[in-house]
Amino acid sequence: MLDENNAIAGLDDVFFSSPAANHYLGYNSGTAKWNNIPLAGKVALATGGGVETLNALGNGSGTRAINLANGNVVSATLTGNTTFTFSGATASTACSFGLYLTQDATGNRTVTWPASVKWSGGTAPTLSTSASAVDILVFETINGGTTWYGSLVGTNFS
């Protein structure tokens, strides 16, 4: 029980618990108790040092699918001109992914983005074409993938 200053009134009112898997420990003011509350529909922070899942697409060209169900840190090497498609965003929610895009030893590969991607200024950025250059991009959606907002982090990391 809390006193008039919202402080714990006595040690018999203290109970420590750890949250169950996919839950967080939240206070219920109606019952004046801490409860395990499901994370569904909530934002969750990664534990264990910010671990994320790498979705390594490997070498390729043509149409290539980026499926967020396979991870939200994506790496791909361009071996020819490439058109990307995006899938796996949860409907009506926000999510994002980073893309590490590498030119192969030949370079001069081009990329076509989904029509759902919006860019600052309305134009896709110019990517590196040098052999083995790495460009880093970030894509975010706030509506489950209906619209993606693309940002160029940097080019020609080599």
PyMOL commands that place a pseudoatom at each C-alpha (Angstrom):
pseudoatom trace, name=CA, resn=MET, resi=1, chain=A, elem=C, hetatm=0, pos=[0.000, 0.000, 0.000]
pseudoatom trace, name=CA, resn=LEU, resi=2, chain=A, elem=C, hetatm=0, pos=[1.210, 3.521, -0.748]
pseudoatom trace, name=CA, resn=ASP, resi=3, chain=A, elem=C, hetatm=0, pos=[0.961, 6.351, 1.744]
pseudoatom trace, name=CA, resn=GLU, resi=4, chain=A, elem=C, hetatm=0, pos=[-0.205, 9.924, 0.980]
pseudoatom trace, name=CA, resn=ASN, resi=5, chain=A, elem=C, hetatm=0, pos=[3.219, 10.678, -0.596]
pseudoatom trace, name=CA, resn=ASN, resi=6, chain=A, elem=C, hetatm=0, pos=[3.017, 7.624, -2.911]
pseudoatom trace, name=CA, resn=ALA, resi=7, chain=A, elem=C, hetatm=0, pos=[5.740, 5.933, -0.893]
pseudoatom trace, name=CA, resn=ILE, resi=8, chain=A, elem=C, hetatm=0, pos=[5.677, 2.282, 0.187]
pseudoatom trace, name=CA, resn=ALA, resi=9, chain=A, elem=C, hetatm=0, pos=[3.914, 2.114, 3.535]
pseudoatom trace, name=CA, resn=GLY, resi=10, chain=A, elem=C, hetatm=0, pos=[5.662, -1.010, 4.813]
pseudoatom trace, name=CA, resn=LEU, resi=11, chain=A, elem=C, hetatm=0, pos=[7.980, -3.834, 3.810]
pseudoatom trace, name=CA, resn=ASP, resi=12, chain=A, elem=C, hetatm=0, pos=[5.094, -6.308, 3.784]
pseudoatom trace, name=CA, resn=ASP, resi=13, chain=A, elem=C, hetatm=0, pos=[3.852, -4.387, 0.701]
pseudoatom trace, name=CA, resn=VAL, resi=14, chain=A, elem=C, hetatm=0, pos=[6.988, -5.238, -1.293]
pseudoatom trace, name=CA, resn=PHE, resi=15, chain=A, elem=C, hetatm=0, pos=[7.003, -8.152, -3.716]
pseudoatom trace, name=CA, resn=PHE, resi=16, chain=A, elem=C, hetatm=0, pos=[9.597, -8.580, -6.462]
pseudoatom trace, name=CA, resn=SER, resi=17, chain=A, elem=C, hetatm=0, pos=[8.883, -10.426, -9.657]
pseudoatom trace, name=CA, resn=SER, resi=18, chain=A, elem=C, hetatm=0, pos=[10.526, -10.766, -13.026]
pseudoatom trace, name=CA, resn=PRO, resi=19, chain=A, elem=C, hetatm=0, pos=[8.438, -10.452, -16.186]
pseudoatom trace, name=CA, resn=ALA, resi=20, chain=A, elem=C, hetatm=0, pos=[7.401, -13.573, -18.085]
pseudoatom trace, name=CA, resn=ALA, resi=21, chain=A, elem=C, hetatm=0, pos=[8.641, -14.068, -21.660]
pseudoatom trace, name=CA, resn=ASN, resi=22, chain=A, elem=C, hetatm=0, pos=[7.184, -11.435, -24.022]
pseudoatom trace, name=CA, resn=HIS, resi=23, chain=A, elem=C, hetatm=0, pos=[5.790, -9.453, -21.082]
pseudoatom trace, name=CA, resn=TYR, resi=24, chain=A, elem=C, hetatm=0, pos=[6.876, -6.449, -19.068]
pseudoatom trace, name=CA, resn=LEU, resi=25, chain=A, elem=C, hetatm=0, pos=[6.385, -5.675, -15.413]
pseudoatom trace, name=CA, resn=GLY, resi=26, chain=A, elem=C, hetatm=0, pos=[3.791, -2.902, -15.109]
pseudoatom trace, name=CA, resn=TYR, resi=27, chain=A, elem=C, hetatm=0, pos=[1.995, -1.281, -12.200]
pseudoatom trace, name=CA, resn=ASN, resi=28, chain=A, elem=C, hetatm=0, pos=[-1.817, -1.554, -12.102]
pseudoatom trace, name=CA, resn=SER, resi=29, chain=A, elem=C, hetatm=0, pos=[-3.103, 1.424, -10.121]
pseudoatom trace, name=CA, resn=GLY, resi=30, chain=A, elem=C, hetatm=0, pos=[-6.597, -0.140, -9.920]
pseudoatom trace, name=CA, resn=THR, resi=31, chain=A, elem=C, hetatm=0, pos=[-5.338, -3.129, -7.942]
pseudoatom trace, name=CA, resn=ALA, resi=32, chain=A, elem=C, hetatm=0, pos=[-2.246, -1.405, -6.539]
pseudoatom trace, name=CA, resn=LYS, resi=33, chain=A, elem=C, hetatm=0, pos=[-0.171, -4.350, -7.745]
pseudoatom trace, name=CA, resn=TRP, resi=34, chain=A, elem=C, hetatm=0, pos=[2.576, -5.049, -10.254]
pseudoatom trace, name=CA, resn=ASN, resi=35, chain=A, elem=C, hetatm=0, pos=[1.519, -7.405, -13.047]
pseudoatom trace, name=CA, resn=ASN, resi=36, chain=A, elem=C, hetatm=0, pos=[3.056, -9.205, -16.028]
pseudoatom trace, name=CA, resn=ILE, resi=37, chain=A, elem=C, hetatm=0, pos=[1.616, -7.338, -19.021]
pseudoatom trace, name=CA, resn=PRO, resi=38, chain=A, elem=C, hetatm=0, pos=[1.900, -8.707, -22.593]
pseudoatom trace, name=CA, resn=LEU, resi=39, chain=A, elem=C, hetatm=0, pos=[4.188, -6.774, -24.956]
pseudoatom trace, name=CA, resn=ALA, resi=40, chain=A, elem=C, hetatm=0, pos=[1.786, -7.211, -27.890]
pseudoatom trace, name=CA, resn=GLY, resi=41, chain=A, elem=C, hetatm=0, pos=[1.301, -3.831, -29.533]
pseudoatom trace, name=CA, resn=LYS, resi=42, chain=A, elem=C, hetatm=0, pos=[3.962, -2.189, -27.355]
pseudoatom trace, name=CA, resn=VAL, resi=43, chain=A, elem=C, hetatm=0, pos=[7.513, -1.089, -28.118]
pseudoatom trace, name=CA, resn=ALA, resi=44, chain=A, elem=C, hetatm=0, pos=[10.177, -3.416, -26.727]
pseudoatom trace, name=CA, resn=LEU, resi=45, chain=A, elem=C, hetatm=0, pos=[13.870, -2.732, -26.420]
pseudoatom trace, name=CA, resn=ALA, resi=46, chain=A, elem=C, hetatm=0, pos=[16.384, -5.400, -27.301]
pseudoatom trace, name=CA, resn=THR, resi=47, chain=A, elem=C, hetatm=0, pos=[18.280, -6.968, -24.429]
pseudoatom trace, name=CA, resn=GLY, resi=48, chain=A, elem=C, hetatm=0, pos=[21.737, -8.446, -24.319]
pseudoatom trace, name=CA, resn=GLY, resi=49, chain=A, elem=C, hetatm=0, pos=[23.548, -5.450, -25.791]
pseudoatom trace, name=CA, resn=GLY, resi=50, chain=A, elem=C, hetatm=0, pos=[21.054, -4.433, -28.493]
pseudoatom trace, name=CA, resn=VAL, resi=51, chain=A, elem=C, hetatm=0, pos=[21.221, -7.703, -30.409]
pseudoatom trace, name=CA, resn=GLU, resi=52, chain=A, elem=C, hetatm=0, pos=[19.449, -7.629, -33.784]
pseudoatom trace, name=CA, resn=THR, resi=53, chain=A, elem=C, hetatm=0, pos=[18.998, -10.288, -36.459]
pseudoatom trace, name=CA, resn=LEU, resi=54, chain=A, elem=C, hetatm=0, pos=[21.135, -10.164, -39.608]
pseudoatom trace, name=CA, resn=ASN, resi=55, chain=A, elem=C, hetatm=0, pos=[19.262, -10.972, -42.808]
pseudoatom trace, name=CA, resn=ALA, resi=56, chain=A, elem=C, hetatm=0, pos=[22.170, -11.735, -45.170]
pseudoatom trace, name=CA, resn=LEU, resi=57, chain=A, elem=C, hetatm=0, pos=[20.844, -11.852, -48.740]
pseudoatom trace, name=CA, resn=GLY, resi=58, chain=A, elem=C, hetatm=0, pos=[24.272, -12.649, -50.200]
pseudoatom trace, name=CA, resn=ASN, resi=59, chain=A, elem=C, hetatm=0, pos=[25.188, -12.051, -53.854]
pseudoatom trace, name=CA, resn=GLY, resi=60, chain=A, elem=C, hetatm=0, pos=[22.480, -11.433, -56.414]
pseudoatom trace, name=CA, resn=SER, resi=61, chain=A, elem=C, hetatm=0, pos=[20.737, -9.339, -59.029]
pseudoatom trace, name=CA, resn=GLY, resi=62, chain=A, elem=C, hetatm=0, pos=[17.303, -9.035, -60.608]
pseudoatom trace, name=CA, resn=THR, resi=63, chain=A, elem=C, hetatm=0, pos=[14.343, -8.905, -58.225]
pseudoatom trace, name=CA, resn=ARG, resi=64, chain=A, elem=C, hetatm=0, pos=[15.379, -9.462, -54.622]
pseudoatom trace, name=CA, resn=ALA, resi=65, chain=A, elem=C, hetatm=0, pos=[13.004, -9.682, -51.683]
pseudoatom trace, name=CA, resn=ILE, resi=66, chain=A, elem=C, hetatm=0, pos=[13.782, -8.122, -48.316]
pseudoatom trace, name=CA, resn=ASN, resi=67, chain=A, elem=C, hetatm=0, pos=[11.536, -9.916, -45.814]
pseudoatom trace, name=CA, resn=LEU, resi=68, chain=A, elem=C, hetatm=0, pos=[11.656, -8.377, -42.339]
pseudoatom trace, name=CA, resn=ALA, resi=69, chain=A, elem=C, hetatm=0, pos=[10.555, -11.698, -40.847]
pseudoatom trace, name=CA, resn=ASN, resi=70, chain=A, elem=C, hetatm=0, pos=[14.143, -12.797, -41.563]
pseudoatom trace, name=CA, resn=GLY, resi=71, chain=A, elem=C, hetatm=0, pos=[15.792, -9.876, -39.747]
pseudoatom trace, name=CA, resn=ASN, resi=72, chain=A, elem=C, hetatm=0, pos=[15.932, -6.098, -39.705]
pseudoatom trace, name=CA, resn=VAL, resi=73, chain=A, elem=C, hetatm=0, pos=[19.631, -5.634, -40.477]
pseudoatom trace, name=CA, resn=VAL, resi=74, chain=A, elem=C, hetatm=0, pos=[19.975, -6.537, -44.136]
pseudoatom trace, name=CA, resn=SER, resi=75, chain=A, elem=C, hetatm=0, pos=[23.141, -7.045, -46.172]
pseudoatom trace, name=CA, resn=ALA, resi=76, chain=A, elem=C, hetatm=0, pos=[23.272, -7.618, -49.919]
pseudoatom trace, name=CA, resn=THR, resi=77, chain=A, elem=C, hetatm=0, pos=[25.956, -7.633, -52.608]
pseudoatom trace, name=CA, resn=LEU, resi=78, chain=A, elem=C, hetatm=0, pos=[24.939, -6.415, -56.057]
pseudoatom trace, name=CA, resn=THR, resi=79, chain=A, elem=C, hetatm=0, pos=[26.187, -8.650, -58.880]
pseudoatom trace, name=CA, resn=GLY, resi=80, chain=A, elem=C, hetatm=0, pos=[23.939, -6.966, -61.450]
pseudoatom trace, name=CA, resn=ASN, resi=81, chain=A, elem=C, hetatm=0, pos=[21.195, -4.359, -61.602]
pseudoatom trace, name=CA, resn=THR, resi=82, chain=A, elem=C, hetatm=0, pos=[18.687, -5.049, -58.829]
pseudoatom trace, name=CA, resn=THR, resi=83, chain=A, elem=C, hetatm=0, pos=[15.056, -4.302, -57.989]
pseudoatom trace, name=CA, resn=PHE, resi=84, chain=A, elem=C, hetatm=0, pos=[14.177, -4.674, -54.309]
pseudoatom trace, name=CA, resn=THR, resi=85, chain=A, elem=C, hetatm=0, pos=[10.791, -5.586, -52.839]
pseudoatom trace, name=CA, resn=PHE, resi=86, chain=A, elem=C, hetatm=0, pos=[9.934, -5.201, -49.140]
pseudoatom trace, name=CA, resn=SER, resi=87, chain=A, elem=C, hetatm=0, pos=[7.676, -7.492, -47.073]
pseudoatom trace, name=CA, resn=GLY, resi=88, chain=A, elem=C, hetatm=0, pos=[7.196, -8.729, -43.538]
pseudoatom trace, name=CA, resn=ALA, resi=89, chain=A, elem=C, hetatm=0, pos=[6.188, -5.475, -41.828]
pseudoatom trace, name=CA, resn=THR, resi=90, chain=A, elem=C, hetatm=0, pos=[3.433, -6.022, -39.280]
pseudoatom trace, name=CA, resn=ALA, resi=91, chain=A, elem=C, hetatm=0, pos=[0.167, -4.416, -40.417]
pseudoatom trace, name=CA, resn=SER, resi=92, chain=A, elem=C, hetatm=0, pos=[-0.659, -1.011, -38.905]
pseudoatom trace, name=CA, resn=THR, resi=93, chain=A, elem=C, hetatm=0, pos=[2.596, -0.787, -36.930]
pseudoatom trace, name=CA, resn=ALA, resi=94, chain=A, elem=C, hetatm=0, pos=[5.911, 1.014, -37.113]
pseudoatom trace, name=CA, resn=CYS, resi=95, chain=A, elem=C, hetatm=0, pos=[9.126, -0.791, -37.963]
pseudoatom trace, name=CA, resn=SER, resi=96, chain=A, elem=C, hetatm=0, pos=[12.460, -0.160, -39.632]
pseudoatom trace, name=CA, resn=PHE, resi=97, chain=A, elem=C, hetatm=0, pos=[15.457, -1.875, -41.153]
pseudoatom trace, name=CA, resn=GLY, resi=98, chain=A, elem=C, hetatm=0, pos=[18.981, -0.999, -42.146]
pseudoatom trace, name=CA, resn=LEU, resi=99, chain=A, elem=C, hetatm=0, pos=[20.440, -2.032, -45.496]
pseudoatom trace, name=CA, resn=TYR, resi=100, chain=A, elem=C, hetatm=0, pos=[24.174, -2.536, -46.084]
pseudoatom trace, name=CA, resn=LEU, resi=101, chain=A, elem=C, hetatm=0, pos=[24.495, -2.555, -49.867]
pseudoatom trace, name=CA, resn=THR, resi=102, chain=A, elem=C, hetatm=0, pos=[27.804, -3.640, -51.433]
pseudoatom trace, name=CA, resn=GLN, resi=103, chain=A, elem=C, hetatm=0, pos=[28.882, -3.324, -55.071]
pseudoatom trace, name=CA, resn=ASP, resi=104, chain=A, elem=C, hetatm=0, pos=[30.641, -6.446, -56.346]
pseudoatom trace, name=CA, resn=ALA, resi=105, chain=A, elem=C, hetatm=0, pos=[34.213, -6.355, -57.736]
pseudoatom trace, name=CA, resn=THR, resi=106, chain=A, elem=C, hetatm=0, pos=[32.865, -5.016, -61.060]
pseudoatom trace, name=CA, resn=GLY, resi=107, chain=A, elem=C, hetatm=0, pos=[30.737, -2.171, -59.656]
pseudoatom trace, name=CA, resn=ASN, resi=108, chain=A, elem=C, hetatm=0, pos=[28.412, 0.109, -61.639]
pseudoatom trace, name=CA, resn=ARG, resi=109, chain=A, elem=C, hetatm=0, pos=[25.309, -1.821, -60.487]
pseudoatom trace, name=CA, resn=THR, resi=110, chain=A, elem=C, hetatm=0, pos=[22.030, 0.104, -60.161]
pseudoatom trace, name=CA, resn=VAL, resi=111, chain=A, elem=C, hetatm=0, pos=[19.089, -0.288, -57.789]
pseudoatom trace, name=CA, resn=THR, resi=112, chain=A, elem=C, hetatm=0, pos=[15.359, 0.223, -58.302]
pseudoatom trace, name=CA, resn=TRP, resi=113, chain=A, elem=C, hetatm=0, pos=[13.303, 0.770, -55.150]
pseudoatom trace, name=CA, resn=PRO, resi=114, chain=A, elem=C, hetatm=0, pos=[9.642, -0.115, -54.494]
pseudoatom trace, name=CA, resn=ALA, resi=115, chain=A, elem=C, hetatm=0, pos=[7.140, 2.626, -55.400]
pseudoatom trace, name=CA, resn=SER, resi=116, chain=A, elem=C, hetatm=0, pos=[6.113, 2.673, -51.720]
pseudoatom trace, name=CA, resn=VAL, resi=117, chain=A, elem=C, hetatm=0, pos=[9.475, 4.266, -50.767]
pseudoatom trace, name=CA, resn=LYS, resi=118, chain=A, elem=C, hetatm=0, pos=[9.442, 8.027, -50.238]
pseudoatom trace, name=CA, resn=TRP, resi=119, chain=A, elem=C, hetatm=0, pos=[12.728, 9.953, -50.241]
pseudoatom trace, name=CA, resn=SER, resi=120, chain=A, elem=C, hetatm=0, pos=[13.669, 13.361, -48.884]
pseudoatom trace, name=CA, resn=GLY, resi=121, chain=A, elem=C, hetatm=0, pos=[13.190, 15.802, -51.751]
pseudoatom trace, name=CA, resn=GLY, resi=122, chain=A, elem=C, hetatm=0, pos=[11.214, 13.196, -53.706]
pseudoatom trace, name=CA, resn=THR, resi=123, chain=A, elem=C, hetatm=0, pos=[14.210, 11.585, -55.420]
pseudoatom trace, name=CA, resn=ALA, resi=124, chain=A, elem=C, hetatm=0, pos=[16.122, 8.416, -54.559]
pseudoatom trace, name=CA, resn=PRO, resi=125, chain=A, elem=C, hetatm=0, pos=[19.738, 9.125, -53.583]
pseudoatom trace, name=CA, resn=THR, resi=126, chain=A, elem=C, hetatm=0, pos=[22.658, 8.436, -55.886]
pseudoatom trace, name=CA, resn=LEU, resi=127, chain=A, elem=C, hetatm=0, pos=[24.421, 5.297, -54.710]
pseudoatom trace, name=CA, resn=SER, resi=128, chain=A, elem=C, hetatm=0, pos=[28.104, 4.434, -55.057]
pseudoatom trace, name=CA, resn=THR, resi=129, chain=A, elem=C, hetatm=0, pos=[29.155, 2.596, -58.212]
pseudoatom trace, name=CA, resn=SER, resi=130, chain=A, elem=C, hetatm=0, pos=[32.808, 1.941, -57.317]
pseudoatom trace, name=CA, resn=ALA, resi=131, chain=A, elem=C, hetatm=0, pos=[33.873, -1.691, -57.109]
pseudoatom trace, name=CA, resn=SER, resi=132, chain=A, elem=C, hetatm=0, pos=[33.382, -3.091, -53.573]
pseudoatom trace, name=CA, resn=ALA, resi=133, chain=A, elem=C, hetatm=0, pos=[31.897, 0.175, -52.241]
pseudoatom trace, name=CA, resn=VAL, resi=134, chain=A, elem=C, hetatm=0, pos=[29.389, -0.110, -49.391]
pseudoatom trace, name=CA, resn=ASP, resi=135, chain=A, elem=C, hetatm=0, pos=[26.380, 2.192, -48.992]
pseudoatom trace, name=CA, resn=ILE, resi=136, chain=A, elem=C, hetatm=0, pos=[24.203, 2.208, -45.880]
pseudoatom trace, name=CA, resn=LEU, resi=137, chain=A, elem=C, hetatm=0, pos=[20.498, 3.051, -45.973]
pseudoatom trace, name=CA, resn=VAL, resi=138, chain=A, elem=C, hetatm=0, pos=[17.668, 3.006, -43.425]
pseudoatom trace, name=CA, resn=PHE, resi=139, chain=A, elem=C, hetatm=0, pos=[13.987, 2.441, -44.202]
pseudoatom trace, name=CA, resn=GLU, resi=140, chain=A, elem=C, hetatm=0, pos=[11.151, 3.185, -41.774]
pseudoatom trace, name=CA, resn=THR, resi=141, chain=A, elem=C, hetatm=0, pos=[7.389, 2.745, -41.901]
pseudoatom trace, name=CA, resn=ILE, resi=142, chain=A, elem=C, hetatm=0, pos=[4.709, 3.884, -39.481]
pseudoatom trace, name=CA, resn=ASN, resi=143, chain=A, elem=C, hetatm=0, pos=[1.839, 2.126, -41.251]
pseudoatom trace, name=CA, resn=GLY, resi=144, chain=A, elem=C, hetatm=0, pos=[2.904, -1.502, -41.642]
pseudoatom trace, name=CA, resn=GLY, resi=145, chain=A, elem=C, hetatm=0, pos=[4.743, -1.021, -44.940]
pseudoatom trace, name=CA, resn=THR, resi=146, chain=A, elem=C, hetatm=0, pos=[2.159, 0.885, -46.944]
pseudoatom trace, name=CA, resn=THR, resi=147, chain=A, elem=C, hetatm=0, pos=[4.651, 3.762, -47.103]
pseudoatom trace, name=CA, resn=TRP, resi=148, chain=A, elem=C, hetatm=0, pos=[8.390, 3.458, -46.445]
pseudoatom trace, name=CA, resn=TYR, resi=149, chain=A, elem=C, hetatm=0, pos=[10.627, 6.461, -45.708]
pseudoatom trace, name=CA, resn=GLY, resi=150, chain=A, elem=C, hetatm=0, pos=[14.132, 5.913, -47.065]
pseudoatom trace, name=CA, resn=SER, resi=151, chain=A, elem=C, hetatm=0, pos=[17.254, 7.664, -45.789]
pseudoatom trace, name=CA, resn=LEU, resi=152, chain=A, elem=C, hetatm=0, pos=[20.810, 7.438, -47.009]
pseudoatom trace, name=CA, resn=VAL, resi=153, chain=A, elem=C, hetatm=0, pos=[23.172, 7.118, -44.058]
pseudoatom trace, name=CA, resn=GLY, resi=154, chain=A, elem=C, hetatm=0, pos=[26.349, 7.246, -46.142]
pseudoatom trace, name=CA, resn=THR, resi=155, chain=A, elem=C, hetatm=0, pos=[28.002, 6.164, -49.364]
pseudoatom trace, name=CA, resn=ASN, resi=156, chain=A, elem=C, hetatm=0, pos=[31.248, 4.674, -50.581]
pseudoatom trace, name=CA, resn=PHE, resi=157, chain=A, elem=C, hetatm=0, pos=[32.392, 3.014, -47.367]
pseudoatom trace, name=CA, resn=SER, resi=158, chain=A, elem=C, hetatm=0, pos=[35.397, 1.191, -48.759]
for i in range(1, 158): cmd.bond("trace and resi %d" % i, "trace and resi %d" % (i + 1))
show_as sticks, trace
zoom trace
